């Protein structure tokens, strides 16, 4: 029996992300370039029990909804480039399914609130999921970096310029 593909998938936020960035403009484009920036993640009370044992991990992966992106294009001009690229060859937020991921350092957990470092997410962003970062699962040696080869030296100073928000 073949899997049926539905036209709509609905996710409900499990929390809200709080950060010093009140708008996309000026927000770091990756958590690797935001290593010293702190924020919090408030997990809604009905999901707080799921945080059990998470404090044993130094890093976590936040999966969230780019709620400020209202449209997408299959070809985009990414932050680290000056040519149009296929959206799936970029980390651009304006995607058919505007889902973002960030790996952040977990500082501590207090009463359903996660204190994190490496914040590259706009304040008020809906949280969809949290996963522990495990180097043996998540880290890979990359032989190729595609069009980004030679452009990553600009990562530490690259910030959002508002191009993906209406």
Residue frames as a rotation matrix with the C-alpha (Angstrom) as fourth column:
UNK 1
0.581 0.814 0.000 0.00
0.814 -0.581 0.000 0.00
0.000 0.000 -1.000 0.00
UNK 2
-0.303 -0.695 0.652 1.46
0.678 -0.638 -0.365 3.35
0.669 0.332 0.665 -1.04
UNK 3
-0.532 0.062 -0.845 1.62
0.684 -0.556 -0.472 6.28
-0.499 -0.829 0.254 1.34
UNK 4
0.397 0.699 0.595 -0.97
0.880 -0.474 -0.031 8.90
0.261 0.536 -0.803 0.61
UNK 5
-0.785 -0.620 -0.023 0.28
0.613 -0.769 -0.183 12.44
0.096 -0.157 0.983 0.30
UNK 6
0.290 0.889 -0.356 -2.00
0.905 -0.375 -0.200 15.06
-0.311 -0.264 -0.913 1.74
UNK 7
0.205 -0.138 0.969 -2.21
0.607 -0.758 -0.237 18.64
0.768 0.637 -0.072 0.55
UNK 8
0.337 -0.022 0.941 -2.05
-0.522 -0.836 0.167 20.02
0.784 -0.548 -0.294 4.06
UNK 9
-0.042 -0.395 -0.918 0.01
0.744 0.601 -0.293 19.23
0.667 -0.695 0.268 7.12
UNK 10
0.565 0.321 0.760 -0.77
-0.209 -0.836 0.508 21.12
0.798 -0.446 -0.405 10.28
UNK 11
-0.326 -0.678 -0.659 1.72
0.696 0.299 -0.652 21.67
0.639 -0.672 0.375 13.10
UNK 12
0.827 0.528 0.190 0.93
0.224 -0.622 0.750 23.37
0.515 -0.578 -0.633 16.37
UNK 13
-0.005 -0.867 0.499 3.59
-0.427 -0.449 -0.785 25.36
0.904 -0.217 -0.368 18.19
UNK 14
0.378 0.039 -0.925 4.93
0.686 0.659 0.308 23.81
0.622 -0.751 0.222 21.39
UNK 15
0.190 -0.345 -0.919 6.39
0.810 -0.474 0.346 27.09
-0.555 -0.810 0.190 22.59
UNK 16
0.960 0.085 0.268 7.70
0.211 -0.847 -0.489 30.52
0.186 0.526 -0.830 21.72
UNK 17
0.083 -0.996 -0.038 11.25
0.979 0.089 -0.186 31.74
0.189 -0.022 0.982 21.12
UNK 18
0.957 0.158 -0.243 12.40
0.227 -0.930 0.290 34.96
-0.180 -0.333 -0.926 22.80
UNK 19
0.068 -0.965 0.252 15.42
0.998 0.064 -0.027 36.81
0.010 0.254 0.967 21.50
UNK 20
-0.233 -0.219 -0.947 16.90
0.391 -0.913 0.115 40.30
-0.890 -0.343 0.299 21.39
UNK 21
-0.984 -0.169 0.062 16.00
0.113 -0.312 0.943 40.54
-0.140 0.935 0.326 17.68
UNK 22
-0.337 0.919 -0.206 12.63
-0.022 -0.226 -0.974 42.24
-0.941 -0.324 0.096 17.28
UNK 23
0.721 0.505 -0.475 12.63
-0.497 -0.101 -0.862 42.07
-0.483 0.857 0.178 13.46
UNK 24
0.815 -0.414 0.406 14.48
0.544 0.789 -0.286 40.05
-0.201 0.454 0.868 10.82
UNK 25
0.678 -0.572 0.461 16.66
0.032 -0.603 -0.797 42.99
0.734 0.556 -0.390 9.77
UNK 26
0.130 -0.768 0.627 20.01
-0.844 -0.418 -0.336 42.70
0.520 -0.486 -0.703 11.54
UNK 27
0.726 0.158 0.669 19.43
-0.534 0.742 0.404 39.18
-0.433 -0.651 0.623 12.88
UNK 28
-0.444 -0.895 0.033 22.44
-0.703 0.371 0.607 36.85
-0.556 0.246 -0.794 12.37
UNK 29
0.134 0.534 -0.835 21.78
-0.957 0.289 0.031 34.44
0.258 0.795 0.550 9.52
UNK 30
0.278 -0.068 -0.958 23.10
0.041 0.997 -0.059 31.35
0.960 -0.023 0.280 11.32
UNK 31
0.993 0.113 0.019 23.59
-0.018 -0.004 1.000 30.36
0.113 -0.994 -0.002 14.95
UNK 32
0.371 -0.927 -0.058 27.31
0.928 0.372 -0.005 29.83
0.026 -0.052 0.998 14.24
UNK 33
-0.423 -0.512 0.748 27.61
0.521 -0.812 -0.262 33.60
0.741 0.279 0.610 13.77
UNK 34
0.247 0.588 0.770 25.59
-0.439 -0.641 0.630 34.35
0.864 -0.494 0.100 16.93
UNK 35
-0.113 -0.355 -0.928 27.59
0.423 0.828 -0.368 32.33
0.899 -0.434 0.057 19.45
UNK 36
-0.897 -0.327 -0.298 27.45
0.401 -0.314 -0.860 34.93
0.188 -0.891 0.413 22.24
UNK 37
-0.608 0.740 0.288 23.83
-0.633 -0.671 0.386 36.01
0.479 0.052 0.877 21.77
UNK 38
-0.970 0.244 -0.007 21.48
0.178 0.688 -0.703 34.70
-0.167 -0.683 -0.711 24.44
UNK 39
-0.423 0.906 -0.009 17.77
-0.706 -0.323 0.631 34.08
0.568 0.274 0.776 24.38
UNK 40
-0.672 0.290 0.682 15.08
-0.434 0.593 -0.679 31.93
-0.601 -0.752 -0.272 25.94
UNK 41
-0.670 0.549 -0.500 12.64
-0.266 0.451 0.852 29.35
0.693 0.704 -0.156 24.72
UNK 42
-0.526 0.595 0.607 9.35
-0.758 -0.005 -0.652 29.11
-0.385 -0.804 0.454 26.56
UNK 43
-0.886 0.280 -0.370 7.82
0.051 0.851 0.523 25.67
0.461 0.445 -0.768 26.24
UNK 44
-0.117 0.931 0.345 4.06
-0.711 -0.321 0.626 25.69
0.694 -0.172 0.700 26.76
UNK 45
-0.258 -0.024 0.966 3.01
-0.935 0.257 -0.243 24.00
-0.242 -0.966 -0.089 30.03
UNK 46
0.722 0.638 0.268 1.30
-0.554 0.764 -0.330 21.05
-0.416 0.090 0.905 28.33
UNK 47
0.803 -0.491 -0.337 4.65
-0.027 0.535 -0.844 20.10
0.595 0.687 0.417 26.73
UNK 48
0.345 -0.715 0.608 6.99
-0.884 -0.466 -0.046 20.84
0.316 -0.522 -0.792 29.66
UNK 49
0.645 -0.077 0.761 7.12
-0.403 0.812 0.423 17.21
-0.650 -0.579 0.492 30.78
UNK 50
0.938 -0.253 0.236 8.87
0.338 0.528 -0.779 16.45
0.073 0.811 0.581 27.48
UNK 51
0.556 -0.766 0.324 11.89
-0.571 -0.635 -0.520 18.47
0.604 0.104 -0.790 28.67
UNK 52
0.803 -0.242 0.545 12.83
-0.376 0.503 0.778 15.72
-0.463 -0.830 0.312 31.15
UNK 53
0.465 -0.750 0.470 16.48
0.565 0.660 0.495 14.65
-0.682 0.036 0.731 30.63
UNK 54
0.792 -0.148 0.593 17.20
0.487 -0.432 -0.759 17.45
0.368 0.890 -0.270 28.12
UNK 55
0.870 -0.456 0.188 19.50
-0.490 -0.760 0.427 19.25
-0.051 -0.464 -0.884 30.60
UNK 56
0.482 -0.708 0.516 22.06
0.168 0.653 0.738 16.45
-0.860 -0.269 0.434 30.03
UNK 57
0.346 -0.326 0.880 22.85
0.938 0.121 -0.324 17.85
-0.001 0.938 0.348 26.57
UNK 58
-0.410 -0.584 -0.701 25.13
0.548 -0.772 0.322 20.82
-0.729 -0.252 0.637 25.92
UNK 59
-0.867 0.117 -0.484 23.44
-0.431 -0.663 0.612 21.71
-0.249 0.740 0.625 22.63
UNK 60
-0.187 0.869 0.458 19.95
0.388 0.493 -0.778 21.39
-0.902 0.032 -0.430 21.22
UNK 61
-0.936 0.020 0.352 18.36
0.337 -0.237 0.911 21.79
0.102 0.971 0.215 17.82
UNK 62
-0.367 0.838 -0.403 15.41
-0.033 -0.445 -0.895 24.17
-0.929 -0.315 0.192 17.67
UNK 63
-0.783 0.268 0.562 12.94
0.617 0.215 0.757 23.60
0.082 0.939 -0.334 14.86
UNK 64
-0.395 0.565 -0.724 10.67
0.282 -0.676 -0.681 26.55
-0.874 -0.473 0.108 14.22
UNK 65
0.277 0.632 0.724 8.29
0.944 -0.038 -0.328 28.29
-0.180 0.774 -0.607 11.85
UNK 66
-0.857 -0.514 0.025 9.51
0.500 -0.819 0.283 31.37
-0.125 0.255 0.959 9.94
UNK 67
-0.056 0.978 -0.200 6.27
0.878 -0.048 -0.477 33.18
-0.476 -0.202 -0.856 10.82
UNK 68
0.096 0.070 -0.993 7.26
-0.071 -0.994 -0.077 36.47
-0.993 0.078 -0.091 9.19
UNK 69
-0.905 -0.380 -0.189 7.81
-0.232 0.072 0.970 34.97
-0.355 0.922 -0.154 5.73
UNK 70
-0.031 0.999 -0.011 4.55
-0.363 -0.021 -0.932 35.28
-0.931 -0.025 0.364 3.83
UNK 71
0.890 0.264 -0.371 5.67
-0.432 0.234 -0.871 34.21
-0.143 0.936 0.323 0.37
UNK 72
0.166 -0.863 0.477 8.38
0.039 0.489 0.871 32.15
-0.985 -0.126 0.115 -1.24
UNK 73
0.594 -0.104 -0.798 10.24
-0.801 -0.160 -0.576 31.81
-0.068 0.982 -0.178 -4.48
UNK 74
0.933 -0.261 0.247 11.96
0.260 0.965 0.036 28.74
-0.248 0.030 0.968 -5.87
UNK 75
0.103 -0.924 0.367 14.90
0.810 -0.136 -0.570 30.94
0.577 0.356 0.735 -6.86
UNK 76
0.949 0.183 -0.256 16.37
0.310 -0.687 0.657 33.31
-0.055 -0.703 -0.709 -4.26
UNK 77
0.243 -0.893 0.379 19.36
-0.095 -0.411 -0.907 35.54
0.965 0.184 -0.185 -3.79
UNK 78
0.578 0.011 -0.816 20.86
0.711 0.484 0.511 34.15
0.400 -0.875 0.272 -0.55
UNK 79
0.976 -0.164 -0.147 22.54
-0.031 -0.764 0.645 36.28
-0.218 -0.624 -0.750 2.10
UNK 80
0.225 -0.970 0.087 26.02
0.020 0.094 0.995 34.95
-0.974 -0.222 0.041 1.32
UNK 81
-0.403 -0.368 0.838 25.67
0.782 0.336 0.524 35.26
-0.475 0.867 0.153 -2.44
UNK 82
-0.459 0.208 -0.864 24.88
-0.321 -0.945 -0.056 37.66
-0.828 0.252 0.500 -5.22
UNK 83
-0.825 0.209 -0.525 23.34
-0.473 0.253 0.844 35.26
0.309 0.945 -0.110 -7.75
UNK 84
0.243 0.951 0.191 19.91
-0.968 0.226 0.106 33.65
0.058 -0.210 0.976 -7.84
UNK 85
-0.870 -0.484 -0.087 20.03
-0.466 0.868 -0.169 30.08
0.158 -0.106 -0.982 -6.49
UNK 86
-0.119 0.809 -0.575 17.50
0.029 0.582 0.813 27.29
0.993 0.080 -0.092 -6.10
UNK 87
0.325 0.316 0.891 15.85
-0.781 -0.442 0.441 27.75
0.533 -0.840 0.103 -2.70
UNK 88
0.995 0.103 -0.001 16.72
-0.086 0.840 0.536 24.18
0.056 -0.533 0.844 -1.69
UNK 89
0.272 -0.962 -0.035 20.43
0.766 0.238 -0.597 24.96
0.582 0.135 0.801 -2.21
UNK 90
-0.396 -0.333 0.856 20.17
-0.179 -0.886 -0.428 27.78
0.901 -0.323 0.291 0.35
UNK 91
-0.652 0.221 -0.725 19.23
0.753 0.294 -0.588 28.38
0.084 -0.930 -0.358 3.98
UNK 92
-0.844 0.361 0.396 16.87
-0.234 -0.913 0.334 31.21
0.482 0.189 0.855 2.99
UNK 93
-0.832 0.538 0.135 13.79
-0.041 0.184 -0.982 31.53
-0.553 -0.823 -0.131 5.24
UNK 94
-0.010 0.860 -0.510 11.28
-0.829 -0.293 -0.477 32.13
-0.560 0.418 0.715 2.40
UNK 95
-0.943 -0.333 -0.029 10.61
-0.315 0.856 0.409 28.51
-0.111 0.395 -0.912 1.48
UNK 96
-0.378 0.853 -0.361 7.56
-0.249 0.282 0.927 26.47
0.892 0.440 0.106 0.39
UNK 97
0.665 0.449 -0.597 7.42
0.496 0.332 0.802 25.23
0.558 -0.830 -0.002 4.00
UNK 98
0.276 -0.600 0.751 9.02
-0.343 -0.792 -0.506 28.00
0.898 -0.119 -0.424 6.06
UNK 99
0.968 -0.028 -0.251 10.76
0.226 0.542 0.809 25.77
0.113 -0.840 0.531 8.60
UNK 100
0.374 -0.877 0.302 13.97
-0.620 -0.478 -0.622 26.84
0.689 0.045 -0.723 10.28
UNK 101
0.785 -0.239 -0.572 16.55
0.528 0.741 0.415 25.00
0.325 -0.628 0.708 12.35
UNK 102
0.351 -0.735 0.581 19.19
-0.603 -0.652 -0.460 26.33
0.716 -0.189 -0.672 14.72
UNK 103
0.354 -0.362 -0.862 21.68
0.678 0.735 -0.031 24.48
0.645 -0.574 0.505 16.87
UNK 104
0.361 -0.140 0.922 22.13
-0.470 -0.881 0.050 26.41
0.805 -0.452 -0.384 20.11
UNK 105
-0.714 -0.609 -0.346 23.96
0.085 0.415 -0.906 25.88
0.695 -0.676 -0.245 23.40
UNK 106
0.482 0.856 -0.189 21.66
0.243 0.076 0.967 24.93
0.842 -0.511 -0.171 26.27
UNK 107
-0.433 -0.619 0.655 22.67
-0.424 -0.502 -0.754 26.93
0.795 -0.605 -0.045 29.36
UNK 108
-0.974 0.190 0.120 19.95
-0.027 0.430 -0.903 25.76
-0.223 -0.883 -0.414 31.75
UNK 109
-0.396 0.917 -0.041 16.27
0.214 0.136 0.967 24.87
0.893 0.375 -0.250 32.11
UNK 110
-0.979 0.173 -0.107 13.99
0.064 -0.238 -0.969 26.47
-0.193 -0.956 0.221 34.70
UNK 111
-0.344 0.939 -0.026 10.26
0.120 0.016 -0.993 25.72
-0.931 -0.345 -0.118 34.93
UNK 112
0.429 0.579 0.693 9.66
0.695 0.279 -0.663 25.12
-0.577 0.766 -0.283 31.24
UNK 113
0.945 -0.184 -0.271 12.01
-0.295 -0.837 -0.462 27.88
-0.142 0.516 -0.845 30.10
UNK 114
0.529 -0.808 0.261 15.22
0.836 0.549 0.005 27.04
-0.147 0.215 0.965 28.26
UNK 115
0.703 -0.451 -0.549 18.09
-0.323 -0.891 0.318 29.51
-0.633 -0.046 -0.773 28.47
UNK 116
0.628 -0.404 0.665 20.18
0.719 0.628 -0.298 29.26
-0.297 0.665 0.685 25.33
UNK 117
0.170 -0.658 -0.733 23.16
-0.277 -0.746 0.606 30.83
-0.946 0.100 -0.309 23.62
UNK 118
-0.840 -0.431 0.331 23.76
0.230 0.269 0.935 31.17
-0.492 0.861 -0.127 19.88
UNK 119
0.046 0.998 -0.052 20.43
0.495 -0.068 -0.866 32.86
-0.867 0.015 -0.497 19.17
UNK 120
-0.945 -0.300 -0.130 19.83
0.020 -0.452 0.892 33.68
-0.326 0.840 0.434 15.51
UNK 121
-0.470 0.868 0.161 16.03
0.833 0.376 0.406 33.69
0.292 0.325 -0.900 15.64
UNK 122
-0.597 0.342 0.726 13.57
-0.168 -0.938 0.303 36.60
0.784 0.059 0.618 15.63
UNK 123
-0.943 0.270 0.193 11.69
-0.211 -0.039 -0.977 37.28
-0.257 -0.962 0.094 18.87
UNK 124
-0.128 0.991 0.031 8.23
-0.747 -0.076 -0.661 35.70
-0.652 -0.108 0.750 18.98
UNK 125
-0.406 -0.084 -0.910 9.02
-0.814 0.486 0.318 32.87
0.416 0.870 -0.266 16.59
UNK 126
0.628 0.701 0.337 6.79
-0.777 0.587 0.226 29.79
-0.039 -0.404 0.914 17.09
UNK 127
-0.538 -0.796 0.277 8.71
-0.805 0.583 0.113 26.71
-0.252 -0.162 -0.954 18.25
UNK 128
0.338 0.655 -0.675 7.73
-0.822 0.555 0.127 23.45
0.458 0.513 0.726 16.53
UNK 129
0.912 -0.091 -0.400 10.13
0.204 0.947 0.249 20.96
0.356 -0.308 0.882 18.11
UNK 130
0.392 -0.843 0.369 13.35
-0.917 -0.325 0.233 20.45
-0.077 -0.430 -0.900 20.07
UNK 131
0.901 -0.212 -0.379 15.90
0.126 0.963 -0.238 17.71
0.416 0.167 0.894 19.50
UNK 132
0.662 -0.747 -0.051 19.13
-0.039 -0.103 0.994 17.00
-0.748 -0.656 -0.097 21.35
UNK 133
0.641 -0.583 -0.499 22.27
-0.698 -0.173 -0.695 17.69
0.319 0.794 -0.518 19.35
UNK 134
0.667 -0.462 0.584 24.45
-0.039 0.761 0.647 14.58
-0.744 -0.455 0.490 19.31
UNK 135
0.053 -0.711 -0.702 27.71
-0.837 -0.415 0.357 14.97
-0.545 0.568 -0.617 17.35
UNK 136
-0.767 -0.388 0.511 27.79
-0.132 0.875 0.467 11.29
-0.628 0.291 -0.722 16.41
UNK 137
0.021 0.852 0.523 24.35
0.743 0.337 -0.578 11.67
-0.669 0.401 -0.626 14.82
UNK 138
0.783 0.576 -0.232 24.51
0.386 -0.744 -0.545 15.21
-0.487 0.337 -0.806 13.51
UNK 139
0.339 -0.734 -0.588 28.09
-0.587 -0.654 0.478 16.07
-0.735 0.183 -0.652 12.54
UNK 140
0.758 -0.114 0.643 29.39
0.520 0.701 -0.489 15.06
-0.394 0.704 0.590 9.12
UNK 141
-0.397 -0.864 -0.310 32.53
0.184 -0.405 0.895 15.78
-0.899 0.299 0.320 7.15
UNK 142
0.741 0.666 -0.089 31.45
0.098 -0.238 -0.966 17.68
-0.665 0.707 -0.241 4.04
UNK 143
-0.183 -0.812 0.554 33.53
0.770 0.232 0.594 17.14
-0.611 0.535 0.583 0.93
UNK 144
-0.611 0.066 0.789 31.58
0.630 -0.563 0.536 19.74
0.479 0.824 0.302 -1.04
UNK 145
-0.484 0.442 -0.756 29.92
0.519 -0.550 -0.654 23.01
-0.705 -0.709 0.037 -0.01
UNK 146
0.283 0.683 0.673 28.35
0.941 -0.062 -0.332 23.85
-0.185 0.728 -0.661 -3.36
UNK 147
0.347 -0.058 0.936 28.09
0.514 -0.823 -0.242 27.51
0.785 0.565 -0.256 -4.33
UNK 148
0.990 0.068 0.127 28.93
-0.068 -0.553 0.830 28.47
0.127 -0.830 -0.543 -0.70
UNK 149
0.424 -0.905 -0.045 32.54
0.891 0.408 0.198 27.32
-0.160 -0.124 0.979 -1.13
UNK 150
-0.523 -0.754 0.397 34.72
0.788 -0.605 -0.111 30.38
0.324 0.255 0.911 -0.64
UNK 151
-0.141 0.551 0.822 31.86
-0.027 -0.832 0.553 32.50
0.990 0.056 0.132 0.75
UNK 152
0.564 0.459 -0.686 31.68
0.579 0.373 0.725 31.21
0.589 -0.806 -0.055 4.34
UNK 153
-0.522 -0.794 -0.312 34.41
0.816 -0.360 -0.452 33.59
0.247 -0.491 0.836 5.51
UNK 154
-0.713 0.333 0.617 31.66
-0.210 -0.941 0.265 36.25
0.668 0.059 0.741 5.49
UNK 155
-0.033 0.793 -0.608 29.40
0.520 0.533 0.667 34.28
0.853 -0.295 -0.430 7.82
UNK 156
-0.381 -0.185 -0.906 30.50
0.925 -0.087 -0.371 35.99
-0.011 -0.979 0.204 11.05
UNK 157
-0.841 0.047 -0.539 29.32
0.066 -0.980 -0.189 39.37
-0.537 -0.194 0.821 9.83
UNK 158
-0.813 0.581 0.027 26.31
0.038 0.007 0.999 38.36
0.580 0.814 -0.028 7.72
UNK 159
-0.744 0.659 -0.113 22.94
0.101 -0.056 -0.993 39.52
-0.661 -0.750 -0.025 9.04
UNK 160
-0.113 0.827 0.551 19.42
0.953 0.248 -0.177 39.56
-0.283 0.505 -0.816 7.67
UNK 161
-0.959 -0.223 -0.175 18.73
0.160 -0.936 0.315 42.58
-0.234 0.274 0.933 5.48
UNK 162
-0.333 0.927 -0.172 14.96
-0.311 -0.280 -0.908 42.08
-0.890 -0.248 0.382 5.33
UNK 163
-0.708 -0.022 -0.706 14.88
-0.703 -0.069 0.708 40.69
-0.064 0.997 0.034 1.81
UNK 164
-0.864 0.334 -0.377 12.62
0.172 0.899 0.404 37.73
0.474 0.284 -0.834 2.68
UNK 165
-0.492 0.726 -0.480 9.88
0.660 -0.048 -0.750 39.58
-0.567 -0.686 -0.456 4.56
UNK 166
-0.019 0.584 0.811 7.00
0.904 -0.337 0.264 41.32
0.428 0.738 -0.522 2.77
